[in-house]
């Protein structure tokens, strides 16, 4: 089992930045890929970013590409999501997940509870 806890969400004005963190505990010896997904009220879950255990492969959703950056520190069992140039449409609950490298939520076996990001216009 892997437990994931997100932090770093909050309220920010459009154009601002936030950095989300996701700390993993438990069976962290398994070399899981990590992903970030988000879900806004009334909308489907959306892929944001993913990174392999080595960091050698990274993928971003089209709506965040060029603005968000995913990174991980395996020594700290933590994955980060740096979000720049935030837009009101980025408002959502952001979840991190551990599993198989993919843009599909079904490939990730473990999920955090999420952290709210609200971008005001």
C-alpha positions as CSV (number, residue, x, y, z in Angstrom):
1,X,0.0,0.0,0.0
2,X,1.0,3.5,-0.7
3,X,-0.4,6.6,1.1
4,X,-0.3,9.9,-0.7
5,X,-0.9,13.3,0.8
6,X,-1.1,16.5,-1.2
7,X,-0.4,20.0,0.0
8,X,0.2,23.4,-1.4
9,X,-3.2,24.3,-2.7
10,X,-4.9,27.6,-2.1
11,X,-6.4,30.7,-3.5
12,X,-4.4,32.7,-6.1
13,X,-5.1,35.4,-8.6
14,X,-5.0,34.8,-12.3
15,X,-1.4,34.9,-13.6
16,X,0.0,33.7,-10.3
17,X,1.8,30.6,-9.3
18,X,1.4,27.7,-6.9
19,X,3.5,24.6,-6.1
20,X,1.8,21.5,-5.1
21,X,3.5,18.7,-3.3
22,X,2.6,15.0,-2.9
23,X,4.3,13.0,-0.2
24,X,4.3,9.3,-0.4
25,X,4.6,6.8,2.4
26,X,4.2,3.1,2.8
27,X,5.4,0.9,0.0
28,X,7.6,3.5,-1.5
29,X,10.3,1.0,-2.5
30,X,8.2,0.1,-5.6
31,X,9.1,2.2,-8.5
32,X,5.8,3.8,-9.3
33,X,5.2,6.4,-11.8
34,X,3.4,9.5,-10.4
35,X,0.6,11.5,-12.0
36,X,-1.4,14.6,-11.3
37,X,-5.1,14.8,-12.2
38,X,-7.7,17.4,-11.5
39,X,-11.4,17.6,-11.2
40,X,-13.6,20.7,-11.3
41,X,-17.2,20.7,-10.1
42,X,-19.5,19.2,-12.7
43,X,-16.6,18.1,-14.9
44,X,-14.8,14.9,-15.6
45,X,-11.4,14.1,-14.1
46,X,-8.7,15.5,-16.3
47,X,-5.1,14.4,-16.8
48,X,-2.6,17.1,-15.8
49,X,0.9,15.5,-15.8
50,X,2.8,12.3,-15.3
51,X,6.4,11.3,-14.6
52,X,8.2,8.0,-14.5
53,X,10.1,6.8,-11.5
54,X,13.4,7.8,-13.1
55,X,12.0,11.1,-14.3
56,X,13.2,10.1,-17.8
57,X,9.7,10.4,-19.3
58,X,7.2,13.2,-18.6
59,X,3.9,14.0,-20.2
60,X,1.5,16.9,-19.8
61,X,-2.1,17.5,-20.6
62,X,-2.7,19.9,-23.5
63,X,-4.4,22.5,-21.3
64,X,-1.4,22.9,-19.0
65,X,1.5,22.2,-21.3
66,X,4.1,25.0,-21.1
67,X,2.7,26.4,-17.9
68,X,3.0,23.5,-15.4
69,X,6.1,21.5,-14.5
70,X,6.1,18.1,-12.8
71,X,9.2,16.9,-10.9
72,X,10.0,14.3,-8.2
73,X,12.5,13.8,-5.5
74,X,12.7,10.0,-4.8
75,X,15.0,10.5,-1.8
76,X,12.1,12.5,-0.2
77,X,9.4,10.3,-1.7
78,X,7.8,13.5,-3.0
79,X,6.4,14.7,-6.3
80,X,5.8,18.3,-7.2
81,X,3.6,20.2,-9.6
82,X,4.8,23.8,-10.3
83,X,1.9,25.7,-11.7
84,X,2.6,29.1,-13.4
85,X,0.5,31.5,-15.3
86,X,-2.6,30.2,-13.6
87,X,-6.0,30.8,-15.2
88,X,-9.5,30.6,-13.6
89,X,-10.1,27.5,-15.6
90,X,-7.4,25.8,-13.6
91,X,-9.6,25.9,-10.6
92,X,-10.2,22.3,-9.4
93,X,-9.3,19.7,-6.8
94,X,-5.9,18.4,-7.7
95,X,-5.0,14.7,-6.9
96,X,-1.8,12.9,-7.1
97,X,-1.6,9.3,-8.0
98,X,0.9,6.4,-8.0
99,X,0.9,3.6,-10.5
100,X,1.8,2.9,-14.1
101,X,2.9,5.7,-16.3
102,X,-0.1,6.8,-18.3
103,X,-2.5,9.6,-19.1
104,X,-5.3,7.4,-18.0
105,X,-6.6,7.5,-14.4
106,X,-7.3,3.8,-14.5
107,X,-3.6,3.1,-14.6
108,X,-3.0,4.5,-11.2
109,X,-3.7,2.3,-8.2
110,X,-3.2,4.8,-5.4
111,X,-4.7,8.2,-4.9
112,X,-4.4,11.1,-2.5
113,X,-7.4,13.0,-1.1
114,X,-6.7,16.0,-3.1
115,X,-5.9,19.7,-2.6
116,X,-8.1,22.6,-3.7
117,X,-6.7,25.1,-6.1
118,X,-8.8,28.2,-6.7
119,X,-7.8,30.9,-9.3
120,X,-9.6,34.2,-9.1
121,X,-10.0,36.4,-12.2
